[in-house]
Amino acid sequence: MLLCNGDTCSQRGADDVTLALRRAISEAGLDPVVHTARTRCLGRCDDGCTVVVQPDNVWYREITPELARQIVYRHLRDADHVEANVSLVPGAEGLQQVSGTRPGVEKPRPGRQPR
């Protein structure tokens, strides 16, 4: 999991979100299979706090400590997205925006030309 800790996300509680995610991962017994990494800015400031679940490449927006717990239990443990907070998902040609406050465009996969 990538946890945005850029300036905007940090101002919106990224430290609390990071702690809640790590605590829930441990409580759910997922420590052996889930790694978390704090990043600098992920470029989705209007959607912060931002969390990305890999290898699924699902981007979550406006994450709070409670939503962080839901992501761990629903997405990581039960393979079910927390739909209301999903902002980007893999599409046929790259990432596709499904919600969020910042207009997005489909980002091409490496080796493919943008439309």
C-alpha positions as CSV (number, residue, x, y, z in Angstrom):
1,M,0.0,0.0,0.0
2,L,1.2,3.5,-0.9
3,L,0.3,6.1,1.7
4,C,0.5,9.7,0.5
5,N,2.3,11.9,3.0
6,G,2.8,14.9,0.8
7,D,2.0,18.4,2.2
8,T,-1.7,18.4,1.5
9,C,-2.4,14.9,2.7
10,S,-0.3,15.5,5.8
11,Q,-2.4,18.6,6.5
12,R,-5.5,16.4,6.2
13,G,-4.4,13.8,8.7
14,A,-2.0,11.4,6.8
15,D,-0.2,10.5,10.0
16,D,-3.4,9.3,11.6
17,V,-4.4,7.5,8.5
18,T,-1.0,5.8,8.3
19,L,-1.2,4.7,11.9
20,A,-4.8,3.4,11.5
21,L,-3.9,1.4,8.4
22,R,-0.9,-0.2,10.0
23,R,-2.8,-1.0,13.2
24,A,-5.7,-2.6,11.2
25,I,-3.2,-4.6,9.1
26,S,-1.7,-6.0,12.2
27,E,-5.1,-6.7,13.9
28,A,-6.3,-8.5,10.7
29,G,-3.2,-10.7,10.7
30,L,-2.1,-9.3,7.4
31,D,1.4,-8.2,8.4
32,P,3.1,-11.1,6.6
33,V,1.5,-10.2,3.2
34,V,0.9,-6.5,3.2
35,H,3.6,-3.8,3.1
36,T,3.0,-0.1,3.6
37,A,5.2,2.7,2.3
38,R,4.8,6.4,3.0
39,T,5.3,8.4,-0.2
40,R,5.7,12.0,-0.9
41,C,3.0,13.6,-3.1
42,L,1.0,11.1,-5.3
43,G,-0.4,14.0,-7.3
44,R,-4.1,13.7,-6.2
45,C,-4.0,16.6,-3.7
46,D,-7.7,17.5,-4.2
47,D,-8.6,13.9,-3.2
48,G,-6.3,13.6,-0.2
49,C,-5.7,11.7,1.9
50,T,-4.8,9.3,-0.8
51,V,-4.1,5.6,-0.4
52,V,-3.2,3.2,-3.3
53,V,-3.6,-0.5,-3.0
54,Q,-1.1,-2.5,-5.1
55,P,-1.0,-4.7,-7.1
56,D,-4.7,-4.0,-7.7
57,N,-3.8,-0.4,-8.6
58,V,-6.9,0.9,-6.9
59,W,-6.7,4.5,-5.7
60,Y,-8.7,5.7,-2.7
61,R,-9.6,9.3,-1.9
62,E,-10.5,11.3,1.2
63,I,-9.3,8.6,3.6
64,T,-9.9,9.0,7.3
65,P,-8.7,6.6,10.0
66,E,-12.1,4.8,10.0
67,L,-12.1,4.4,6.2
68,A,-8.5,3.1,6.5
69,R,-9.8,0.3,8.7
70,Q,-12.5,-0.4,6.1
71,I,-10.0,-0.6,3.3
72,V,-8.0,-3.2,5.3
73,Y,-10.9,-5.4,6.2
74,R,-13.0,-5.0,3.0
75,H,-10.4,-4.6,0.3
76,L,-7.3,-6.4,1.6
77,R,-9.0,-9.2,3.6
78,D,-12.3,-9.7,1.7
79,A,-11.3,-8.5,-1.8
80,D,-14.2,-6.0,-1.9
81,H,-13.6,-2.3,-2.7
82,V,-14.8,0.6,-0.5
83,E,-16.6,1.9,-3.5
84,A,-17.6,5.3,-2.2
85,N,-14.0,6.3,-1.9
86,V,-12.5,4.7,-5.0
87,S,-11.1,7.4,-7.3
88,L,-9.0,5.6,-9.8
89,V,-9.1,2.0,-11.1
90,P,-7.3,0.1,-13.9
91,G,-9.0,0.5,-17.2
92,A,-8.4,-1.0,-20.7
93,E,-5.8,1.6,-21.5
94,G,-4.5,2.6,-18.1
95,L,-6.0,4.3,-15.0
96,Q,-9.6,5.5,-15.2
97,Q,-11.1,8.0,-12.9
98,V,-14.4,6.8,-11.3
99,S,-14.9,9.6,-8.7
100,G,-13.0,12.4,-6.9
101,T,-12.9,16.1,-6.9
102,R,-10.1,16.6,-9.4
103,P,-10.9,16.0,-13.1
104,G,-8.8,13.1,-14.4
105,V,-7.8,11.7,-17.7
106,E,-7.0,8.2,-18.6
107,K,-3.3,7.6,-18.1
108,P,-1.7,5.4,-20.7
109,R,0.2,2.2,-19.8
110,P,3.9,2.3,-20.5
111,G,4.5,1.7,-24.2
112,R,1.1,2.9,-25.3
113,Q,0.3,6.3,-26.8
114,P,-2.3,8.6,-25.1
115,R,-5.5,9.1,-27.0
